[in-house]
Amino acid sequence: MITADMVPPNLLIDKLANYIKENVKEVQPPEWAFFAKTASYKERVPDDLENWWYVRAASLLRKLYKEAFGISTSRTIYSGLKRRGTKPPPHCKSSWSC
């Protein structure tokens, strides 16, 4: 039996995002999702505006399958560095809302 650990992550996330988009009506992006950044340290909205909500949901499902975690850990997983020009970049967690 093939599990999520045996499949390359990029293939699994793409197929799962398409499945969620077409079949799971409960996972719909809110109206503000097309105008919002995914984190405070990001400078722009996601490049793939139509699918980023479903790709993030598929990524979370894959990570939850591998190991259970809470909201604080998911904020750390999707964290990054905030650009501040010539100053050193601080580590910032992602937002709570998306």
ABEGO torsion letter per residue (X at the ends): XBBAAABBAAAAAAAAAAAAAAABAABBBBAAAAABBABAABABBBABAAAAAAAAAAAAAAAAAABBBBAAAAAAAABBBBBAEABBBBBBBBBAAX
